[in-house]
Amino acid sequence: MKRLLLTVSFVTLTLVATGCGSTDQSVDPSPNVLATVAGEPVTVEQVRALIPDSPLPAVLVAGGYSGPWPEALELAVRDELLGREAARRGIDGSTRAEQIATLITQEQNNAAGLTAESIADGEARAWYQEHRRLFGNVAQADVAWGEFSDPAKARMALARAADTNQPTFQSLVREGGATDSGTATVDDHGEGADPMVSRAAFAVGAAGGVGLSADPENNRWWVVRVERISFKQMDWDAALAYKVKSAMATYRREEHLRRLAHSLRKNWPVRVYETRLADIVATEEPPK
């Protein structure tokens, strides 16, 4: 296992944050409504349609992934806001999806720095150093881990273990029901620990980070904390530069659309039914 790349959407859940906007509704809409945009419902069915067939990443990283339902709800609300803005601007299209696509294209063309070609080498090099884990090439990692036979206990340990030190982490996983725990040093081939421990360590990719990997067929789950990690020295060539600039441009485009959607809430207030969303999130399966 030379390297493991974790693909996680750059979208983050901002809907439930303070200041996201709300409507003054005296009566809640029907139970299948997860949010409203200017009173227009965003339903469970709409959100479910935006969840990919394989919604969970290979490794859940503490603090780095909100889950398929929150992310899909974010996108559903964003689409509703962008659709309204496209109509306001008089953008033509035979379907709402075409109007939104045209709006997104206009935004990307009118904003600077949203294409790989527009990003300078210096910017890309600095961004690369801050996001090395996205590109693999781990040299070595020191880890602490806990193995679980109960996925619910593993997920609870993942949540509790974020932002702890190693002794606290090891106490938490033992107290949380781990069937086994320990420390290890993993090399660039993933040797030195169970492959699932290496998988989590390489996906987390940052000292102090915590992740959860799973082998549900054998009823085994691992919560892993990275204590130290180093990366191989990579030559900055044209291929690496383009890969970094492309990833950087994707991140910037997502951020631009997120900010645009957030600004549109002034015109069309958003209300999220947090308890309904939490009830759905609580039923999610652990990573497979």
Secondary structure, DSSP 8 states (H G I E B T S, - for coil): ---------S----TTSTTS-----SS---TTEEEEETTEEEEHHHHHTTS-SS-S-SSEETTT---HHHHHHHHHHHHHHHHHHHHHTT---SSHHHHHHHHHHHHHHHSTT-SGGGS-HHHHHHHHHHTGGGG--EEEEEEEEEEES-HHHHHHHHHHHTT--HHHHHHHHHHTT-SEEEEEEEETTSTTS-HHHHHHHHHH-STT-EEEEEEGGGTEEEEEEEEEEEE------HHHHHHHHHHHHHHHHHHHHHHHHHHHTTTS-EEE-HHHHHHHHTT-----
